[in-house]
Amino acid sequence: MATIDELKTNVDSIKTEKDENLLPENLKTGVTCLGIEGAFTADANAVANDMLSGKTAYVNGEKITGSIEQINGISADADEVTLDTISSKVIGKNTETTYNGYINSNNISINIPYANLTNTIGLTADKIATGNTILGIVGTYTGGVEELESQITQLQEEKKSLQSQVTQLTSDKESLSQQVTQLTADKSNLEQQVETLTNTNTQLTNDKEELEGQVETLTNTNNQLNESIENYESQINAINQTAINILGHDANDDN
């Protein structure tokens, strides 16, 4: 039989375990033990609509089962199609169908009907060349071929015109080359004529200087002759004066 001390020790041990383990957070809500009211799960606020179907949890001491159905995939036709010009995207939306449940985002598809897409981007038959079908629209445009043929014809005519211009330019080049050759020959002839005229001018200058020398010589000779004549006349006058003095009359009167 246990002694009083042993019983006291056991009571103290039980009291210590009570104080350490018998806490409100260790008792579920709604349970009271030795005066301790349970508070475990008292702060939970989830409801069945917050959890997937088949999932369970304890809230305020009560076990609840989720009611949200899981939708593994969605495929819907877009009833609204718009163009996002900033991100360069075509955006399709389904605004008529409502889905209640958890949707697996890895398996969602929005189908954009051809008619909605072509109306949004403005694609019509007259913008598609004949013989081509795009997004279900059969092309009716025929102007492209005719326009292309017209452009080809125009380019061919321009090519002929350019070839004619090149031919004319080549001919003009040859003519200019001949003119340059002729001008070069004319320049050479003119240079020869200038040289001849220069030589002639030099000869004329030399002849002029020689003639001027001869004129100067003749002038000097003429001056000398004039002086001789003057001397001769002075001598005659002296002889006449002497004759007058001797004969009493001019010697020229005897003649």
Secondary structure as a PSIPRED ss2 file (coil, helix, strand):
# PSIPRED VFORMAT (PSIPRED V4.0)

   1 M C   1.000  0.000  0.000
   2 A C   1.000  0.000  0.000
   3 T C   1.000  0.000  0.000
   4 I H   0.000  1.000  0.000
   5 D H   0.000  1.000  0.000
   6 E H   0.000  1.000  0.000
   7 L H   0.000  1.000  0.000
   8 K H   0.000  1.000  0.000
   9 T H   0.000  1.000  0.000
  10 N H   0.000  1.000  0.000
  11 V H   0.000  1.000  0.000
  12 D H   0.000  1.000  0.000
  13 S H   0.000  1.000  0.000
  14 I H   0.000  1.000  0.000
  15 K H   0.000  1.000  0.000
  16 T H   0.000  1.000  0.000
  17 E H   0.000  1.000  0.000
  18 K H   0.000  1.000  0.000
  19 D H   0.000  1.000  0.000
  20 E H   0.000  1.000  0.000
  21 N H   0.000  1.000  0.000
  22 L C   1.000  0.000  0.000
  23 L C   1.000  0.000  0.000
  24 P H   0.000  1.000  0.000
  25 E H   0.000  1.000  0.000
  26 N H   0.000  1.000  0.000
  27 L C   1.000  0.000  0.000
  28 K E   0.000  0.000  1.000
  29 T C   1.000  0.000  0.000
  30 G C   1.000  0.000  0.000
  31 V C   1.000  0.000  0.000
  32 T E   0.000  0.000  1.000
  33 C E   0.000  0.000  1.000
  34 L C   1.000  0.000  0.000
  35 G C   1.000  0.000  0.000
  36 I E   0.000  0.000  1.000
  37 E E   0.000  0.000  1.000
  38 G C   1.000  0.000  0.000
  39 A C   1.000  0.000  0.000
  40 F E   0.000  0.000  1.000
  41 T C   1.000  0.000  0.000
  42 A C   1.000  0.000  0.000
  43 D C   1.000  0.000  0.000
  44 A C   1.000  0.000  0.000
  45 N C   1.000  0.000  0.000
  46 A C   1.000  0.000  0.000
  47 V C   1.000  0.000  0.000
  48 A H   0.000  1.000  0.000
  49 N H   0.000  1.000  0.000
  50 D H   0.000  1.000  0.000
  51 M C   1.000  0.000  0.000
  52 L E   0.000  0.000  1.000
  53 S C   1.000  0.000  0.000
  54 G C   1.000  0.000  0.000
  55 K C   1.000  0.000  0.000
  56 T E   0.000  0.000  1.000
  57 A E   0.000  0.000  1.000
  58 Y E   0.000  0.000  1.000
  59 V E   0.000  0.000  1.000
  60 N C   1.000  0.000  0.000
  61 G C   1.000  0.000  0.000
  62 E E   0.000  0.000  1.000
  63 K E   0.000  0.000  1.000
  64 I E   0.000  0.000  1.000
  65 T E   0.000  0.000  1.000
  66 G C   1.000  0.000  0.000
  67 S C   1.000  0.000  0.000
  68 I E   0.000  0.000  1.000
  69 E C   1.000  0.000  0.000
  70 Q E   0.000  0.000  1.000
  71 I E   0.000  0.000  1.000
  72 N C   1.000  0.000  0.000
  73 G C   1.000  0.000  0.000
  74 I E   0.000  0.000  1.000
  75 S E   0.000  0.000  1.000
  76 A E   0.000  0.000  1.000
  77 D E   0.000  0.000  1.000
  78 A C   1.000  0.000  0.000
  79 D C   1.000  0.000  0.000
  80 E E   0.000  0.000  1.000
  81 V E   0.000  0.000  1.000
  82 T E   0.000  0.000  1.000
  83 L E   0.000  0.000  1.000
  84 D E   0.000  0.000  1.000
  85 T C   1.000  0.000  0.000
  86 I C   1.000  0.000  0.000
  87 S C   1.000  0.000  0.000
  88 S C   1.000  0.000  0.000
  89 K E   0.000  0.000  1.000
  90 V E   0.000  0.000  1.000
  91 I E   0.000  0.000  1.000
  92 G E   0.000  0.000  1.000
  93 K E   0.000  0.000  1.000
  94 N C   1.000  0.000  0.000
  95 T C   1.000  0.000  0.000
  96 E C   1.000  0.000  0.000
  97 T C   1.000  0.000  0.000
  98 T C   1.000  0.000  0.000
  99 Y C   1.000  0.000  0.000
 100 N C   1.000  0.000  0.000
 101 G C   1.000  0.000  0.000
 102 Y E   0.000  0.000  1.000
 103 I E   0.000  0.000  1.000
 104 N C   1.000  0.000  0.000
 105 S H   0.000  1.000  0.000
 106 N H   0.000  1.000  0.000
 107 N H   0.000  1.000  0.000
 108 I E   0.000  0.000  1.000
 109 S E   0.000  0.000  1.000
 110 I E   0.000  0.000  1.000
 111 N E   0.000  0.000  1.000
 112 I C   1.000  0.000  0.000
 113 P C   1.000  0.000  0.000
 114 Y H   0.000  1.000  0.000
 115 A H   0.000  1.000  0.000
 116 N H   0.000  1.000  0.000
 117 L H   0.000  1.000  0.000
 118 T H   0.000  1.000  0.000
 119 N H   0.000  1.000  0.000
 120 T H   0.000  1.000  0.000
 121 I H   0.000  1.000  0.000
 122 G C   1.000  0.000  0.000
 123 L C   1.000  0.000  0.000
 124 T C   1.000  0.000  0.000
 125 A H   0.000  1.000  0.000
 126 D H   0.000  1.000  0.000
 127 K H   0.000  1.000  0.000
 128 I C   1.000  0.000  0.000
 129 A E   0.000  0.000  1.000
 130 T C   1.000  0.000  0.000
 131 G C   1.000  0.000  0.000
 132 N C   1.000  0.000  0.000
 133 T E   0.000  0.000  1.000
 134 I E   0.000  0.000  1.000
 135 L C   1.000  0.000  0.000
 136 G C   1.000  0.000  0.000
 137 I E   0.000  0.000  1.000
 138 V E   0.000  0.000  1.000
 139 G C   1.000  0.000  0.000
 140 T C   1.000  0.000  0.000
 141 Y E   0.000  0.000  1.000
 142 T C   1.000  0.000  0.000
 143 G H   0.000  1.000  0.000
 144 G H   0.000  1.000  0.000
 145 V H   0.000  1.000  0.000
 146 E H   0.000  1.000  0.000
 147 E H   0.000  1.000  0.000
 148 L H   0.000  1.000  0.000
 149 E H   0.000  1.000  0.000
 150 S H   0.000  1.000  0.000
 151 Q H   0.000  1.000  0.000
 152 I H   0.000  1.000  0.000
 153 T H   0.000  1.000  0.000
 154 Q H   0.000  1.000  0.000
 155 L H   0.000  1.000  0.000
 156 Q H   0.000  1.000  0.000
 157 E H   0.000  1.000  0.000
 158 E H   0.000  1.000  0.000
 159 K H   0.000  1.000  0.000
 160 K H   0.000  1.000  0.000
 161 S H   0.000  1.000  0.000
 162 L H   0.000  1.000  0.000
 163 Q H   0.000  1.000  0.000
 164 S H   0.000  1.000  0.000
 165 Q H   0.000  1.000  0.000
 166 V H   0.000  1.000  0.000
 167 T H   0.000  1.000  0.000
 168 Q H   0.000  1.000  0.000
 169 L H   0.000  1.000  0.000
 170 T H   0.000  1.000  0.000
 171 S H   0.000  1.000  0.000
 172 D H   0.000  1.000  0.000
 173 K H   0.000  1.000  0.000
 174 E H   0.000  1.000  0.000
 175 S H   0.000  1.000  0.000
 176 L H   0.000  1.000  0.000
 177 S H   0.000  1.000  0.000
 178 Q H   0.000  1.000  0.000
 179 Q H   0.000  1.000  0.000
 180 V H   0.000  1.000  0.000
 181 T H   0.000  1.000  0.000
 182 Q H   0.000  1.000  0.000
 183 L H   0.000  1.000  0.000
 184 T H   0.000  1.000  0.000
 185 A H   0.000  1.000  0.000
 186 D H   0.000  1.000  0.000
 187 K H   0.000  1.000  0.000
 188 S H   0.000  1.000  0.000
 189 N H   0.000  1.000  0.000
 190 L H   0.000  1.000  0.000
 191 E H   0.000  1.000  0.000
 192 Q H   0.000  1.000  0.000
 193 Q H   0.000  1.000  0.000
 194 V H   0.000  1.000  0.000
 195 E H   0.000  1.000  0.000
 196 T H   0.000  1.000  0.000
 197 L H   0.000  1.000  0.000
 198 T H   0.000  1.000  0.000
 199 N H   0.000  1.000  0.000
 200 T H   0.000  1.000  0.000
 201 N H   0.000  1.000  0.000
 202 T H   0.000  1.000  0.000
 203 Q H   0.000  1.000  0.000
 204 L H   0.000  1.000  0.000
 205 T H   0.000  1.000  0.000
 206 N H   0.000  1.000  0.000
 207 D H   0.000  1.000  0.000
 208 K H   0.000  1.000  0.000
 209 E H   0.000  1.000  0.000
 210 E H   0.000  1.000  0.000
 211 L H   0.000  1.000  0.000
 212 E H   0.000  1.000  0.000
 213 G H   0.000  1.000  0.000
 214 Q H   0.000  1.000  0.000
 215 V H   0.000  1.000  0.000
 216 E H   0.000  1.000  0.000
 217 T H   0.000  1.000  0.000
 218 L H   0.000  1.000  0.000
 219 T H   0.000  1.000  0.000
 220 N H   0.000  1.000  0.000
 221 T H   0.000  1.000  0.000
 222 N H   0.000  1.000  0.000
 223 N H   0.000  1.000  0.000
 224 Q H   0.000  1.000  0.000
 225 L H   0.000  1.000  0.000
 226 N H   0.000  1.000  0.000
 227 E H   0.000  1.000  0.000
 228 S H   0.000  1.000  0.000
 229 I H   0.000  1.000  0.000
 230 E H   0.000  1.000  0.000
 231 N H   0.000  1.000  0.000
 232 Y H   0.000  1.000  0.000
 233 E H   0.000  1.000  0.000
 234 S H   0.000  1.000  0.000
 235 Q H   0.000  1.000  0.000
 236 I H   0.000  1.000  0.000
 237 N H   0.000  1.000  0.000
 238 A H   0.000  1.000  0.000
 239 I H   0.000  1.000  0.000
 240 N H   0.000  1.000  0.000
 241 Q H   0.000  1.000  0.000
 242 T H   0.000  1.000  0.000
 243 A H   0.000  1.000  0.000
 244 I H   0.000  1.000  0.000
 245 N H   0.000  1.000  0.000
 246 I H   0.000  1.000  0.000
 247 L H   0.000  1.000  0.000
 248 G C   1.000  0.000  0.000
 249 H C   1.000  0.000  0.000
 250 D C   1.000  0.000  0.000
 251 A H   0.000  1.000  0.000
 252 N H   0.000  1.000  0.000
 253 D H   0.000  1.000  0.000
 254 D H   0.000  1.000  0.000
 255 N C   1.000  0.000  0.000
